[in-house]
Amino acid sequence: MRYDELLGFWKWMYRVNPFTYVVEGTMTNEMHGLTIEVRLPSARLSLPPPRSSRPSSALTRSVTRPQCTPRELRVFNPPAEQTCAEWAGAFIDASTGYLTNPTATSACECA
């Protein structure tokens, strides 16, 4: 997460925490000049679909997908002639995020 994306308190906490500077210095020295290869998992973890009928037990709860606020979404434009799902579908399938407008051809929103 970039510094400008942090909320008010966390910006202050980022600057006041001495551990920030230890990690920053160590990572800069150790990672300089390295090529980092990222491999995405082949399977996507997903939540079970919601149940159609409400359980009778008061202790049972249903699982729902979290919904991001507009501030948490990232907007990008796919290449010409492609939808958001066509361009970012493989990445979304390999991660835990989602597209809010998979059929759009511009201003794609993902979380």
C-alpha positions in Angstrom: 0.0 0.0 0.0 1.4 3.4 -0.9 1.7 6.1 1.7 -0.8 8.4 -0.1 -3.4 5.6 0.2 -3.2 5.4 4.0 -5.9 6.9 6.1 -5.1 9.8 8.5 -4.1 7.9 11.7 -2.0 5.4 9.8 -0.1 8.1 8.0 0.9 9.4 11.4 1.6 5.9 12.7 3.8 5.2 9.6 6.1 8.1 10.4 6.3 7.7 14.1 7.0 4.0 14.1 10.8 3.4 14.2 10.3 -0.1 12.7 9.3 1.6 9.4 12.8 3.0 9.0 14.5 -0.3 10.0 12.5 -2.3 7.4 12.9 0.4 4.7 16.7 0.5 5.2 17.1 -3.3 5.3 14.8 -3.9 2.3 16.6 -1.2 0.2 20.0 -2.7 0.8 19.0 -6.4 0.5 16.6 -6.1 -2.5 18.6 -3.6 -4.6 19.2 -5.0 -8.1 17.2 -8.2 -7.6 14.7 -9.4 -10.1 11.5 -10.5 -8.3 9.4 -13.2 -9.9 5.7 -13.4 -8.8 3.9 -16.7 -9.3 0.2 -16.7 -8.9 -1.6 -19.7 -7.5 -3.5 -21.8 -10.0 -6.5 -22.3 -7.9 -8.8 -19.5 -6.6 -10.1 -19.7 -3.0 -13.8 -18.9 -3.0 -16.5 -18.6 -0.4 -19.4 -21.0 -0.5 -22.6 -19.8 -2.1 -25.2 -18.4 0.3 -27.9 -20.8 1.4 -31.3 -20.4 -0.1 -33.1 -21.1 3.2 -32.4 -19.5 6.5 -31.1 -22.0 9.1 -33.2 -22.6 12.2 -30.3 -22.5 14.7 -29.7 -19.0 16.2 -25.9 -19.9 16.4 -25.5 -20.5 12.7 -24.5 -17.6 10.5 -24.3 -17.2 6.8 -21.2 -16.3 4.9 -21.4 -13.2 2.7 -18.8 -11.7 0.4 -17.4 -8.4 1.6 -18.2 -5.4 -0.6 -15.6 -2.7 -1.0 -16.3 1.0 -0.8 -15.7 3.2 -3.9 -12.5 4.5 -2.2 -11.1 1.0 -2.0 -11.6 0.2 -5.7 -8.9 0.6 -8.3 -9.9 1.9 -11.7 -8.0 0.9 -14.9 -8.6 0.8 -18.7 -8.2 -2.4 -20.6 -6.6 -2.5 -24.1 -8.9 -1.5 -27.0 -11.5 -4.1 -28.1 -11.4 -5.9 -24.7 -13.7 -6.0 -21.7 -12.5 -5.8 -18.2 -13.1 -9.6 -17.7 -11.2 -10.5 -20.9 -8.2 -8.4 -19.9 -8.0 -8.9 -16.1 -10.0 -12.2 -15.8 -7.0 -14.5 -15.3 -5.5 -12.2 -12.6 -8.8 -11.9 -10.8 -9.4 -15.7 -10.9 -5.9 -16.2 -9.3 -6.4 -13.6 -6.6 -9.0 -12.9 -4.0 -10.4 -9.7 -5.7 -13.3 -9.1 -7.9 -14.5 -6.9 -10.8 -17.5 -4.7 -10.2 -18.1 -4.2 -14.0 -16.7 -7.2 -15.9 -18.4 -6.3 -19.2 -17.3 -2.7 -19.4 -14.7 -1.7 -21.9 -13.3 1.3 -20.0 -13.1 2.5 -16.3 -12.9 -1.1 -15.0 -13.2 -1.2 -11.2 -11.6 -4.0 -9.2 -11.0 -4.7 -5.5 
